Amino acid sequence: MSMKQTNRLKRAGAVFCAGALVLSLFPATLAAGSGPAESSNINRQNYSRWSSPVTSYLYANESGGLTRVEYTGGQVVVENYSASFAFLDSRTIQPELPIWGGFFAGESYNFLVFGQSNAAESDSTEVIRVVKYDKNWNRLGAASLKGARTTIPFDAGSLRCDEYGDYLYIRTCHEMYTSDDGLNHQANLTMAVRQSDMTITDSFYDVMNISLGYVSHSFNQFILVDEDGKILALDHGDAYPRSAVMVGYYSNASTGKFSGSGYDWCWNMDLQTFAGSIGDNTTGASVGGLEETTNGYVMTFNYDGVGGGGDRYVYFQYMDKATGKGLQYKLNNSAGSNTPVLAPTGLEGGYLLWNDKSGDTLNYVTYDASGVPGDGVQTAAAPLSDCQPIPYGDGVVWYVTENSVPTFYTLDASGVAAHPLGATEPETTPTPSATPSATPTPTPTPTPSAT
């Protein structure tokens, strides 16, 4: 088993990714006697036109329990729970910059990402700060990205991270400096940080084209470094390109760089092109996940087929690592869905989850290492949230709040179970339905070089 595989299975899913304050003056405050924080993350994974930064996370901690990390009420809440979902203790961390970006639980360190606006378009203004902590939440250092053609970081999109060896890779978005047409356009932004000394080793934020991994507008961003150090990303574009687009960089993650020489840094593949005019923010779609299996990569999105205004169907896509060929599955025969979510249990497979339009009914199906869905979609009474489900026990776990403390949900072979804090034995409610059929998808081809 490779180092990357060991790391990914240990912390998968958290893998899931006021002016400047000096954190040494505002240390993480431990409050063992305090109860869980109330918040409302229910259905926050769902979006209509563009996404927003993820605010709630889980990771499996070194004590065998779970740690909740959530940005709520203008601060970062960190709570520890036992393996049976009993609340243990909490602490709070004050943001170092006023705009929330995201969190990533790495193998050795935790990272919080903050930002601030730059209306003056100054190249010396810090716009993104990546803060490094040990696993006891002691601040160890930070990396700062300045200028970066950014007026507002994390705008109209999200932020996700992955790591490989000593390098942290971040894919997010930004509103850019004023262009020749007098507008501030939005696009994706990618950067890499060496964890040992918190040096930024690579970044890209210029206007270019898909041959360099550039997507504009980019309304949701996913990044994955696979077992072999290949860097892949998935974006929701409305113009250049107008599609759910996957890219694979030619540089290896072990170098600390995703950029290449010349104007051809990556291959790209449109998972789904969207009807409508170039730059129309309404695409009728949302993008929900990118994960690795032993044999390939799996992705998910929903789309109404008309570029906006229709009910959305859920799609699940697989791409073989060796050949680049893939299959696409349409999962729901009845129209209407919220943004779907991938919940891997490891490299051998996992679950695809989505709620119906109301957000009340959970639909789920297994998938295997070859990207083949299981024998039928099942349903349960359970909501999703922007908390990425993570591997736990023989299945996955996530949590949901609705102006409340967390309710944990587990999914395994026995079905879905709710675990309200302080409650006892949960109920499971699986209901099978038809198995989806597959449609072949094309092999990715490199785009022409920019001129």
SULMO-V369423 format. One record per residue. N is the residue number from 1. PSI is psi in whole degrees, -180 to 180 (999 if undefined). OMEGA is omega in whole degrees, -180 to 180 (999 if undefined). NEAR is the number of other ideal C-beta (glycine too) atoms within 12 Angstrom. Layout:
# SULMO-V369423
n=(N;N)
psi=(PSI;PSI)
omega=(OMEGA;OMEGA)
near=(NEAR;NEAR)
This chain:
# SULMO-V369423
n=(1;2;3;4;5;6;7;8;9;10;11;12;13;14;15;16;17;18;19;20;21;22;23;24;25;26;27;28;29;30;31;32;33;34;35;36;37;38;39;40;41;42;43;44;45;46;47;48;49;50;51;52;53;54;55;56;57;58;59;60;61;62;63;64;65;66;67;68;69;70;71;72;73;74;75;76;77;78;79;80;81;82;83;84;85;86;87;88;89;90;91;92;93;94;95;96;97;98;99;100;101;102;103;104;105;106;107;108;109;110;111;112;113;114;115;116;117;118;119;120;121;122;123;124;125;126;127;128;129;130;131;132;133;134;135;136;137;138;139;140;141;142;143;144;145;146;147;148;149;150;151;152;153;154;155;156;157;158;159;160;161;162;163;164;165;166;167;168;169;170;171;172;173;174;175;176;177;178;179;180;181;182;183;184;185;186;187;188;189;190;191;192;193;194;195;196;197;198;199;200;201;202;203;204;205;206;207;208;209;210;211;212;213;214;215;216;217;218;219;220;221;222;223;224;225;226;227;228;229;230;231;232;233;234;235;236;237;238;239;240;241;242;243;244;245;246;247;248;249;250;251;252;253;254;255;256;257;258;259;260;261;262;263;264;265;266;267;268;269;270;271;272;273;274;275;276;277;278;279;280;281;282;283;284;285;286;287;288;289;290;291;292;293;294;295;296;297;298;299;300;301;302;303;304;305;306;307;308;309;310;311;312;313;314;315;316;317;318;319;320;321;322;323;324;325;326;327;328;329;330;331;332;333;334;335;336;337;338;339;340;341;342;343;344;345;346;347;348;349;350;351;352;353;354;355;356;357;358;359;360;361;362;363;364;365;366;367;368;369;370;371;372;373;374;375;376;377;378;379;380;381;382;383;384;385;386;387;388;389;390;391;392;393;394;395;396;397;398;399;400;401;402;403;404;405;406;407;408;409;410;411;412;413;414;415;416;417;418;419;420;421;422;423;424;425;426;427;428;429;430;431;432;433;434;435;436;437;438;439;440;441;442;443;444;445;446;447;448;449;450;451)
psi=(132;164;-41;-42;-43;-45;-46;-42;-26;-36;23;145;-29;6;78;999;999;64;178;127;144;117;-24;-24;-16;70;160;128;118;131;80;-28;-11;153;177;147;142;146;-171;96;5;131;16;-10;-20;138;155;-52;-54;155;-175;163;139;136;-16;137;156;147;152;122;176;-11;1;4;-155;147;127;131;122;136;111;142;28;14;166;121;130;119;139;139;152;174;-20;19;26;132;136;-56;172;163;165;149;129;137;143;-23;158;-15;127;135;-58;-175;149;130;105;180;-43;-24;161;151;135;144;127;166;175;157;163;64;-28;-7;47;130;-9;-2;131;125;-26;133;126;116;132;134;154;-179;-7;10;34;131;131;-18;-179;157;138;130;125;146;-91;33;34;128;-37;116;152;22;131;38;-156;-164;130;156;161;167;159;115;-124;5;135;127;133;132;124;-150;171;152;133;169;157;130;-179;-24;5;5;157;100;164;148;177;166;134;141;159;142;132;120;-33;-37;7;45;134;117;-15;149;150;126;9;169;125;-129;-178;-20;-15;11;8;131;132;134;153;111;-5;143;134;145;145;131;119;-177;-26;7;13;135;122;152;156;127;155;104;151;0;-69;85;169;82;169;111;133;137;150;116;147;-24;148;143;-22;-16;-13;11;146;-21;160;-167;152;-146;35;84;-20;158;164;154;128;114;-37;123;153;137;161;175;152;127;-5;118;-24;114;-11;22;163;152;137;-6;154;122;162;147;177;-39;-17;-152;146;145;159;150;167;159;141;-7;-8;3;20;141;-10;172;144;137;152;133;142;130;144;140;127;134;-41;-40;-20;-4;158;-180;147;135;134;120;-36;128;-24;133;150;120;154;175;126;163;138;137;82;144;-8;-167;-13;-4;-160;-145;150;129;145;151;154;-179;-33;-20;5;-38;126;129;139;152;146;162;156;-175;-19;13;26;122;157;-165;16;147;134;162;157;160;92;136;163;175;-173;7;112;123;140;156;137;123;-129;11;-134;164;145;174;157;138;148;80;46;175;168;144;124;142;133;148;125;-164;-22;-9;-162;137;138;141;78;148;127;-4;172;-136;121;170;153;145;62;143;116;155;-167;154;135;161;159;152;130;147;157;159;138;145;143;147;158;153;149;153;999)
omega=(-177;176;-178;-179;179;-180;-175;-178;-179;-174;-177;176;176;172;-160;999;999;-175;-178;178;175;-171;177;176;-179;-175;174;-176;179;-179;-174;-177;-178;177;179;179;173;177;177;179;-176;178;-179;173;-175;174;-177;-179;177;-178;177;-179;177;-179;-174;-173;169;165;177;-175;-174;179;-179;177;-178;173;175;173;-178;172;-177;179;178;177;178;179;177;-177;177;180;175;178;178;172;174;179;-179;-179;-179;173;177;177;180;179;178;174;-167;-177;180;176;-180;-177;173;175;178;180;-176;-174;169;-179;169;-179;179;178;174;-177;-176;-175;-180;-179;-180;179;179;-180;175;-179;177;175;177;-174;-177;178;168;-176;172;176;167;-178;-176;-178;-178;173;-177;173;-175;179;174;-179;-171;170;176;177;174;-173;176;178;-172;175;175;-174;165;-179;174;-176;-176;-172;175;179;-175;174;-178;-176;180;165;-169;175;-179;-179;-177;179;178;-177;174;-178;-179;179;175;179;-178;179;178;-178;172;-171;-174;180;178;174;174;-176;179;174;176;-176;-179;175;-178;177;-172;180;174;180;-177;177;180;-18;177;-171;172;-173;175;177;-178;168;-173;-176;-178;180;176;-177;180;179;179;-179;173;-177;178;-177;-174;-4;175;-172;161;-169;177;176;175;-177;179;178;178;-176;-180;-180;-175;-179;171;-179;179;177;179;-174;180;-175;-170;167;178;179;173;174;180;171;-175;175;178;-176;180;177;175;-176;179;-180;-176;-174;167;-175;-168;180;175;-179;179;166;178;-173;-174;-179;177;-178;176;178;168;-174;-178;177;-176;177;177;176;-179;174;-172;175;-179;178;178;-174;179;174;-180;-179;-172;-172;-174;179;-177;178;176;-180;171;-167;-176;179;174;-173;174;178;166;-178;-179;-176;172;-179;-179;171;-179;-179;-179;178;-178;-176;166;-175;168;173;173;-175;-179;-177;-175;-175;177;172;179;179;176;168;-178;-175;177;176;180;177;-179;-169;176;175;177;-177;177;176;-177;176;169;177;176;172;180;175;-180;176;-180;-176;179;-178;-180;179;172;177;-178;171;178;-170;-171;170;-174;160;179;176;175;177;174;-176;-180;180;-178;178;176;-179;175;180;179;-179;180;-168;179;177;176;-174;177;174;-176;172;-169;176;180;176;-173;173;-180;174;-172;173;-180;176;180;175;177;178;179;177;999)
near=(13;19;21;30;24;15;27;35;27;26;38;39;42;40;45;47;40;15;16;23;22;15;27;15;10;20;18;27;19;20;21;13;10;20;20;31;33;20;32;22;37;30;30;34;41;34;31;24;28;31;39;32;40;41;37;43;46;44;42;31;29;18;16;15;24;42;41;46;47;40;37;33;16;19;29;40;41;39;43;33;33;19;20;22;34;22;30;28;27;31;29;26;35;30;31;35;32;24;34;38;46;48;47;41;41;38;31;23;34;40;48;46;46;41;41;34;25;32;15;15;23;18;16;13;28;29;43;46;41;48;42;34;34;19;23;19;33;19;28;25;23;31;33;29;41;24;25;37;34;42;31;33;46;44;36;31;41;46;47;47;45;46;43;41;26;26;38;48;53;52;48;53;47;49;36;35;29;18;18;10;10;8;15;26;33;43;44;52;49;48;44;40;41;28;35;18;17;26;23;31;32;31;34;38;39;26;27;29;28;39;30;36;49;40;46;41;39;49;43;49;53;51;48;44;45;35;29;21;30;32;46;45;49;44;51;50;46;40;30;30;33;34;33;44;47;46;49;39;38;26;32;24;35;25;24;30;28;41;30;25;11;16;21;26;32;37;29;37;34;32;42;39;25;39;22;26;14;19;21;21;29;25;44;32;48;40;47;45;48;45;49;43;33;29;26;36;46;51;46;53;50;47;39;29;22;18;25;24;17;22;21;40;34;45;39;51;47;40;39;24;27;14;17;22;24;34;30;32;35;31;41;35;19;19;20;23;43;37;42;46;50;49;43;41;33;30;31;22;32;42;48;47;46;43;37;33;25;16;25;20;28;42;46;48;40;35;43;26;24;25;39;27;38;26;16;19;36;33;27;33;24;40;36;43;40;41;43;46;48;44;37;39;22;15;31;41;43;49;47;39;33;20;13;21;31;44;32;42;43;37;43;26;19;17;25;39;32;29;34;24;27;15;17;13;10;24;19;25;21;28;18;18;21;20;20;30;15;22;18;16;30;22;16;27;17;25;28;13;17;19;10)
